[in-house]
Structure formats: C-alpha cells, structure tokens
Amino acid sequence: METSTAPGAVCVEPVSSHTSSVAWVSQPAASVSHHATEPGRQQALPLSGVSEGLTYLQPWVETLSSWHASPNRAPLQGNGGALNRTGTQSVQTTRDTSGLAPHPGSSGRALLTPAQRVVFEDLLDIGSPRPTAPQALATDLRAYITEHTAAALSKWTERNLWVGKSLLNTALRCEGQLAADAAQPRNRPLPLATAVGVVVHRAVQLSHTHPGRTPEQYIQASLQGSRTEEAFEAFWTSALEHLQSDLIVQSTSRLVSFLDSVPPLQAAWAPRFEEPLSVKIGPLVLAARPDLVLGRPRPDGRQTMFLCDVKSTDLRDYHFDEAMFYALVATLRYGCAPYRSCVLSLTTVEWTEADVTVDRLWDAAKRVVDGVNRIVEVLTETRGASLLPGHHCTWCPAKATCPAQEAWQMAGQPSDPTPYAIAAAPVTIISPPPKQLVSAPASHGGNEATDDPYAL
C-alpha cells in the first residue's frame, strides 16, 4: 500500500511523519514574487525569510488539509505536458485506496504561475501511486552490460573508460566526430554557452539554499563562486566586456525562466542539484550529472526518485535517450529505478516522456552496449570510423576535411543524410583518448551553443 501524505504536507515520496504545520515549500520567495489578495490587486510577497513564506502559504495548507479530509478526493492525472513517445509499461503499481495526491484548490493554484502549475501537477505528479520494478532488475541490467561489453573492453588500455551522455551520443551519431573530438586537446577554452550553464546551475542552487534574494543577486553570487574554478576564471578574465555582459544577461534570463517555470522545492523532497551519479562495471564507468534530483530510494523498491535535466532550448530527438541514460545510471547506482526521468524545456514547458519502465531501461542498456563497443573499436583504431553527416557537423573539429560532410553540403543538406554516409574511414588518434568524458565543464566543455551538454 502507498503511504498517505499527512495533512498539509506535499512530498515527492509521500511520508507519514509530516504534520499539518509543514508548509508546501520552505523557500517560496526565491520563485514566487506576489500573490492575489483581492480581485484586480496584488500584494508583494515578503522576502525576509522562511517564516513569512510559511504564513504566506497558509491558505494553501488549509486547502490541502480540508482536501485530505474529504472522502471524495481523486488522485492527480499526470503527463499533461509530456511529448508523446512509444514505450510499454512493464512495472507493477501499488495503490492506496484511501486516496492519494493532495490537489491544490483554487486558492492554492493562485500561488503558482501557470507554468509552475503544469510542472507541479503533470510532471512531478505529487502523491500519485509509485510503481515497483522487479527486484532483480538492476542486477540483470548490470549482468547484460558486463557480458556484452567484455570483449571490447578487454582491448581498452587505459585503467577506466568513462562514458557520459555526450560521449555516448557522439559515438552513436557519428564515429568520425568521436575520433575528431578525441584528437583535440582537453584544455581548450570554455565556450560562452558552457560558461552560462555554470553560472545558472549555481544560481539555481543558491535560490534554494538562500531564498529571498533577487535574480541579479543570485547571478552575482554565482559569478563569485564560479570564478573559483580554473576554467571559468580563465574564461572570465580573458572575455571582453561585451562577452561578460552577454553572460550576465543570458544567465539572468535563464534563471528567471527556471524560477517561473519550476515550483519551489520542498525540503521533504530532498532536492539535490547536479548530483554526480556513477557506476563502475569492470573498467567501464557510466557517469551522469542530472540538473535536479528529487526523492530518495525506498527499502521496499518503489520507484520514488525523480531526475530532470533542464534546457533553455526546444526539445531534441536525443533528449529522451539522455533522460533514460540518467535513469539507467541511477538504477545501477541505487539498485532501484527512479519513477521518472526527463529533459524539461523552459522554452515550451514541455518535457520528454518521463515514465521509467522496464522496457525503457533495457533499451537504454542496449544503447550503452552499442555505444561502448563503438567507442573502444574506434579509439583503439581497431577499425575505421563510420561518417554520418548532419547538423552536428556544425561543431565537429574535422568538418573542414570530412568527405561525408562535404558531399552532404553540396547536395543542399537534405533531411536524410544516409546516402552520403561513409562506412569506414581511416582513423588516426594523435593524442591519447581522454581518460574521463563526463558532462561537466571540468572534464568536457562542449563546443556548440544550443547543443552544449552542460548548457541550461
């Protein structure tokens, strides 16, 4: 049975220890600037601390308490804002027949922006029953990856092979770009988009840990902290004033977009920001760093964790695979799967299909096996690299000399680049393959503004 949420508390993983005195969020001032007092008027929200925020949210707490006491309450229905993608549900679900998700009434809804309300109700899906995956799922996934990568990894000469979402995407998209990236120096300058991502991620974290400040204050505090990192300090000190201005303006815009689109985070959800997740399978290390993690693993195996990567761009086809890669790494790391993992677009307030199912985890594991085998074969020069042109050629270091890209360009860049692919181009890795390729600025800076793996 699912444990009911106590009156007045709203949690990602419903618990019974919270009392009615617990407000929905512990720091609303960071994300909500004002609320309605009477028709046609608005009153500024006090920004002096948590106590004012708790008083501010009392009408919603009372609404939730009265709703919880009602015998006719109904659970939330989720995924209203999700993009459709096929995937079968293979998990078992347990349901509390006494009623679940606390649903805010009209007075509570006024506390959220429309975008925040969509994310709260349809994506976080607070209080709905959580599925339970098969007990041996993590063990079976690990065994599958071990068995099907053993032959390739036996040829890897480094101590470990670190694989993150960016390296995996590149290997499966174009092996020529994989080889070209590996031949580049690892200490290349930080691109603007990556620098913006560094600042915004830290500012989002500050908005949770130090509520009640303006977006500009968060950005300035984040800049100060970011300059303690060698790569960012090198970018900042060498950037001209107009580039510094661009960074501040873009960072502020993206922070405000996040605060206005994502509901304030309750402490009971155990929010973590850019939490590093990794799992070691022999010499293979699968690494992920989701922007936001909510919830914690449960002893009973219920899927109660939520993983999210936030983007300021529209959603791309490969974002779904990135989210399921995060889910796979979390499943292998904790022994139980998250209930949802997605990429959220702040541009459209849409997200990739988020439910984590058994079938989707197996698809992610097969994708990892395919990618790891390609990485080892190409970077050890066991065989030539296949070249597949496309819009990713824009940020490829070898685009000026790539025959597949040249042919595709001369044909007018058709949507189907397959006829211009080259099966096995000779590969020479001048510098040794990188020992660690993880989606973080310290190890993989990225090259292109809109598809930078670290850009918010």
C-alpha positions in Angstrom: 0.0 0.0 0.0 1.1 3.5 -0.7 1.6 5.6 2.4 -0.8 8.5 2.6 0.6 12.0 2.8 -0.2 13.7 6.1 -2.4 16.8 6.1 -0.7 19.9 4.9 2.4 18.2 3.5 3.2 17.6 -0.2 6.1 15.3 -1.0 7.6 13.6 -3.9 7.7 10.4 -1.9 4.6 10.5 0.4 5.6 10.1 4.1 3.5 10.0 7.2 5.8 11.9 9.5 5.0 15.4 8.4 2.5 17.4 10.3 -0.1 19.9 9.2 2.2 22.7 10.3 4.6 21.9 7.4 4.1 24.4 4.5 4.3 23.2 0.9 7.7 24.9 0.4 10.4 26.1 2.6 11.6 29.0 0.4 8.8 30.4 -1.8 10.4 33.8 -2.0 13.0 32.6 -4.5 10.4 31.6 -7.0 7.1 33.4 -6.3 7.1 37.2 -6.3 3.5 38.1 -5.4 0.0 36.6 -4.8 -3.5 37.8 -5.2 -5.2 39.5 -2.3 -8.5 40.6 -3.9 -9.7 40.9 -7.5 -7.6 43.3 -9.5 -4.9 43.8 -6.8 -1.7 42.0 -5.9 0.5 42.3 -2.8 4.2 41.8 -2.8 5.5 38.7 -1.1 7.7 39.4 2.0 11.2 38.3 1.2 12.7 38.4 4.7 12.8 34.7 5.5 11.1 31.4 5.8 8.6 32.3 8.5 7.0 34.9 6.2 6.8 32.3 3.5 5.1 29.8 5.7 2.5 32.4 6.7 2.1 33.3 3.0 1.3 29.7 2.1 -1.1 29.1 4.9 -4.2 29.4 2.7 -2.9 26.6 0.5 -2.0 24.5 3.6 -5.6 24.9 4.8 -6.9 23.9 1.4 -4.8 20.8 1.3 -5.8 19.9 4.8 -9.5 20.2 4.0 -9.0 18.3 0.8 -7.1 15.5 2.6 -10.1 15.1 5.0 -12.6 14.7 2.1 -13.7 11.2 1.3 -14.2 12.1 -2.4 -10.8 13.3 -3.3 -9.3 12.0 -6.5 -5.6 11.4 -7.5 -3.9 13.6 -10.0 -3.6 12.6 -13.6 -0.1 13.2 -14.9 1.8 13.7 -18.1 -0.4 16.5 -19.5 2.6 18.4 -20.8 4.7 15.4 -22.0 5.6 14.8 -25.6 4.4 11.5 -26.9 6.8 8.7 -27.4 6.1 5.0 -27.6 7.1 2.8 -24.6 5.3 0.0 -22.9 4.7 0.0 -19.1 6.2 -3.1 -17.6 6.1 -2.3 -13.9 3.8 -3.2 -11.1 1.8 -0.5 -9.4 0.5 -0.4 -5.8 -2.3 2.0 -5.0 -3.7 3.3 -1.7 -7.4 3.0 -1.9 -7.9 5.7 0.7 -6.8 8.4 -1.7 -3.6 10.0 -2.7 -2.4 13.1 -4.4 -3.2 16.3 -2.5 -4.7 18.6 -5.2 -4.5 22.3 -4.5 -7.8 24.2 -4.7 -8.4 27.5 -6.4 -6.7 29.5 -3.6 -3.7 27.3 -3.7 -3.4 27.4 -7.5 -3.1 31.2 -7.4 0.2 30.8 -5.7 1.8 29.2 -8.7 2.4 30.6 -12.2 0.6 28.7 -14.9 3.9 27.0 -16.0 4.7 26.1 -12.4 1.2 24.6 -12.0 1.7 22.4 -15.1 5.0 21.1 -13.9 3.7 20.5 -10.4 0.6 18.6 -11.4 1.6 16.8 -14.6 5.3 16.2 -14.3 6.0 15.9 -10.6 2.6 14.2 -10.2 2.8 14.6 -6.5 1.1 11.9 -4.4 0.2 9.5 -7.2 1.0 5.8 -6.7 4.6 4.9 -7.4 5.4 1.7 -9.4 7.6 -1.1 -8.2 10.1 -2.5 -10.6 11.2 -6.2 -10.5 13.6 -6.8 -7.6 16.4 -8.2 -9.8 16.2 -5.6 -12.5 19.4 -3.7 -11.6 21.3 -7.0 -11.3 20.1 -8.2 -14.6 20.9 -4.9 -16.3 24.5 -4.9 -14.9 25.0 -8.6 -16.0 23.8 -7.8 -19.5 26.2 -4.8 -19.9 29.1 -6.7 -18.4 28.6 -9.7 -20.8 28.1 -7.7 -24.0 31.0 -5.2 -23.5 33.6 -7.6 -22.1 35.2 -8.4 -25.5 35.6 -4.7 -26.4 36.8 -3.6 -23.0 39.5 -6.2 -23.0 41.2 -4.1 -25.7 41.0 -0.9 -23.7 44.5 0.0 -22.5 43.5 2.8 -20.0 42.6 2.0 -16.4 39.0 3.1 -16.9 36.7 4.1 -19.7 34.4 6.9 -18.6 31.2 7.3 -20.6 28.7 10.1 -20.1 25.7 11.1 -22.2 27.7 13.4 -24.5 30.3 10.8 -25.4 27.6 8.2 -25.9 25.5 10.5 -28.1 28.6 11.3 -30.3 29.6 7.6 -30.7 26.1 6.6 -31.8 25.6 9.7 -34.1 28.9 9.8 -36.0 32.1 7.8 -35.2 34.2 10.3 -37.2 33.2 13.0 -34.8 34.1 10.8 -31.9 37.6 10.3 -33.3 37.9 14.0 -34.1 36.9 15.0 -30.6 39.3 12.5 -29.0 42.2 14.1 -31.0 41.5 17.6 -29.7 43.4 19.0 -26.7 41.5 18.6 -23.4 42.3 22.1 -22.2 40.5 24.1 -24.9 38.8 27.3 -23.7 35.4 27.3 -22.1 32.6 28.3 -24.6 30.2 31.0 -23.7 27.2 28.6 -23.6 29.0 26.4 -21.1 30.1 29.3 -19.0 26.4 30.4 -18.9 25.5 26.9 -17.8 28.0 27.0 -15.0 26.6 30.3 -13.6 22.9 29.3 -14.0 23.3 26.0 -12.3 25.0 27.5 -9.3 22.4 30.3 -9.2 19.5 27.8 -9.2 21.1 26.0 -6.2 21.6 29.3 -4.4 17.9 30.2 -4.9 17.0 27.1 -2.9 19.6 27.3 -0.2 19.4 31.1 0.3 15.8 32.2 -0.5 14.6 35.7 -0.6 17.0 37.4 -3.0 16.6 38.9 -6.4 17.8 37.0 -9.6 20.5 39.6 -10.1 21.8 38.9 -6.6 21.9 35.2 -7.3 23.8 35.7 -10.5 26.4 37.9 -8.8 26.9 35.4 -6.0 27.1 32.6 -8.6 29.7 34.5 -10.6 31.8 34.9 -7.5 31.7 31.2 -6.7 32.2 30.2 -10.3 35.4 32.2 -10.5 37.0 29.8 -8.0 37.0 27.3 -10.8 40.1 27.5 -13.0 38.4 27.0 -16.4 35.7 29.6 -15.6 38.2 32.1 -14.2 40.3 31.8 -17.4 37.1 32.5 -19.5 36.0 35.5 -17.4 39.4 37.2 -17.2 40.0 36.9 -20.9 36.5 37.8 -22.0 35.8 41.3 -23.4 33.2 43.4 -21.6 30.5 42.7 -24.2 31.0 38.9 -23.7 30.9 39.4 -19.9 27.7 41.3 -20.4 26.2 38.6 -22.6 27.0 36.0 -20.0 25.3 38.0 -17.2 22.2 38.8 -19.3 21.8 35.3 -20.6 22.3 33.8 -17.1 19.7 36.1 -15.6 17.2 35.3 -18.3 17.6 31.5 -17.8 17.5 31.7 -14.0 14.2 33.7 -14.1 12.8 31.2 -16.6 13.6 28.4 -14.3 12.2 30.1 -11.2 9.0 31.0 -13.1 8.5 27.5 -14.6 9.5 25.1 -11.8 7.6 25.1 -8.5 9.5 26.0 -5.3 11.1 22.8 -3.9 10.0 21.5 -0.5 12.8 20.3 1.8 10.9 17.0 2.3 11.6 16.2 -1.4 15.4 16.1 -0.6 16.3 18.2 -3.7 19.8 17.8 -5.0 21.4 19.9 -7.7 23.9 18.5 -10.3 24.3 15.3 -8.2 27.1 13.2 -9.7 26.0 9.6 -10.3 28.3 6.9 -11.5 28.5 3.2 -11.6 31.5 1.0 -12.3 31.2 -2.2 -14.4 34.7 -3.6 -14.7 36.8 -0.9 -16.4 33.7 0.8 -17.6 32.4 3.8 -15.7 28.9 5.2 -16.6 28.6 8.7 -15.3 25.7 11.2 -15.2 25.0 14.6 -13.6 21.3 15.5 -13.7 20.4 19.1 -13.0 17.8 18.2 -10.4 17.2 15.0 -8.4 14.2 14.7 -6.0 13.2 11.9 -3.7 15.3 9.0 -2.2 15.4 5.3 -2.8 12.9 3.2 -0.7 13.6 -0.1 1.1 10.5 -1.6 -0.5 11.8 -1.0 -4.0 9.2 1.5 -5.0 10.3 4.0 -7.7 10.3 7.3 -5.8 13.2 9.3 -7.3 12.7 12.0 -9.9 15.6 13.0 -12.3 15.5 16.1 -14.5 17.8 17.9 -16.9 16.6 21.4 -17.8 17.2 23.0 -21.2 16.5 26.6 -22.4 16.1 25.2 -26.0 13.3 23.3 -27.6 13.4 19.5 -27.1 15.6 17.4 -29.4 15.1 13.8 -30.5 18.1 12.6 -28.5 16.9 14.2 -25.2 14.7 11.2 -24.4 17.6 8.9 -24.7 19.7 11.2 -22.5 17.0 11.1 -19.8 16.8 7.3 -19.9 20.6 7.1 -19.7 20.3 9.0 -16.4 17.6 6.6 -15.3 19.8 3.6 -16.1 22.8 5.0 -14.2 20.6 5.8 -11.2 19.1 2.3 -11.3 22.5 0.6 -11.4 23.8 3.0 -8.7 21.0 2.6 -6.2 19.6 -0.8 -7.1 16.1 0.6 -7.8 14.8 2.7 -10.6 13.5 6.3 -10.4 9.9 6.7 -11.3 10.5 9.5 -13.8 13.5 10.9 -15.7 13.1 13.6 -18.3 14.6 16.6 -20.1 12.4 19.7 -19.4 12.4 22.6 -21.9 12.0 26.0 -20.3 11.2 27.4 -23.7 8.0 25.5 -24.2 7.4 24.0 -20.7 7.3 20.5 -22.3 9.3 17.5 -21.4 10.3 14.2 -22.8 8.3 11.1 -22.0 9.2 10.7 -18.4 8.0 7.4 -17.0 10.8 5.0 -16.3 9.7 1.5 -17.3 11.5 -1.8 -17.5 11.4 -1.8 -21.3 12.9 1.7 -21.5 15.7 0.7 -19.1 16.6 -2.3 -21.2 16.6 -0.1 -24.3 19.0 2.2 -22.5 21.2 -0.7 -21.6 21.4 -1.9 -25.2 22.2 1.6 -26.3 25.1 1.7 -23.8 26.4 -1.6 -25.1 26.3 -0.4 -28.7 28.0 2.9 -27.8 30.7 1.4 -25.7 31.7 -1.1 -28.4 31.9 1.7 -30.9 34.0 3.9 -28.6 36.5 1.2 -27.9 36.8 0.0 -31.5 37.2 3.5 -33.0 39.5 5.0 -30.3 41.8 2.0 -30.3 41.9 2.1 -34.1 40.6 -1.5 -34.3 38.6 -0.4 -37.3 37.8 2.7 -39.3 35.1 5.1 -38.3 31.7 5.5 -40.0 30.9 9.0 -41.1 27.3 10.2 -41.0 26.8 13.9 -41.8 24.1 16.1 -40.3 23.6 19.3 -38.4 26.0 18.0 -35.8 28.8 18.7 -38.3 28.5 22.3 -37.3 30.6 21.8 -34.2 32.8 18.9 -35.4 36.5 19.7 -35.3 37.0 17.7 -38.6 34.2 19.3 -40.6 36.7 21.1 -43.0 38.2 17.8 -44.2 35.3 15.4 -43.9 34.2 13.9 -47.2 30.8 12.9 -46.0 30.1 16.4 -44.7 31.3 18.0 -48.0 29.0 15.7 -50.1 26.0 16.4 -47.8 26.7 20.2 -48.1 27.0 20.1 -51.9 23.6 18.2 -52.0 21.9 21.0 -50.1 21.9 19.4 -46.7 18.9 17.1 -47.2 17.0 15.8 -44.2 18.1 12.3 -44.9 21.9 12.2 -44.8 22.2 8.4 -45.1 23.2 8.4 -48.8 26.2 10.5 -48.0 27.5 8.3 -45.2 30.9 6.6 -45.4 31.2 3.2 -43.9 34.8 3.0 -42.6 37.1 6.0 -42.9 40.7 5.5 -41.7 41.2 6.8 -38.1 44.4 8.1 -36.5 44.2 9.3 -32.9 47.1 11.6 -32.5 46.6 12.3 -28.8 45.6 9.5 -26.3 41.9 9.1 -25.7 40.6 11.2 -22.8 40.5 9.3 -19.5 37.3 10.9 -18.4 34.5 12.2 -20.5 31.6 13.3 -18.3 29.0 16.0 -19.0 30.5 18.6 -16.7 32.7 21.7 -17.5 35.7 20.4 -15.6 36.0 17.4 -17.9 34.1 18.1 -21.2 33.4 21.7 -22.1 31.3 21.2 -25.2 31.6 23.1 -28.5 28.3 24.4 -29.7 25.8 26.8 -28.1 22.5 25.2 -28.4 23.6 21.5 -28.0 26.2 22.0 -25.3 25.7 19.1 -22.9 26.2 21.4 -19.9 24.2 24.5 -21.1 21.0 25.1 -19.3 
